[in-house]
Amino acid sequence: MDFVLIFGDSAVGKMTVGKALMEQTRLRLFHNHMMIEPVLEIFGEFHLPAIEKTRDVIFDEFLKTNQKGSFLLSCGRLVSRMTGIMFRRYMISLRVKGRLVTTWNL
């Protein structure tokens, strides 16, 4: 397994599962809070375009490496349509690169 996408609504345990997975494997953990919190500090509010661009840049750069990792994607009501589009793009990108992918919907 090269890559795990964990997605689900807010507060269902994505972070808990991701941390446990990181401790038991060599996968790196990339989660929404790593993007949301700096944007909140800089903008003083939830600024979705900045969060999405940050996530996309990191994901695209990650694809250029041979690293293994897990991404936690939040599918709350506010961003569910965009997260679905992003999820499909991530899955296509990973498959094109020949990466082994596992998805978990919590």
Secondary structure, 3 states (H helix, E strand, C coil): CCEEEEEECCCCCHHHHHHHHHHHCCCEEECCHHHHHHHHHHHCCCCHHHHHHHHHHHHHHHHCCCCCEEEEEECCHHHHHHHHHHHHHHHHHHHHCCCCEEEEEC
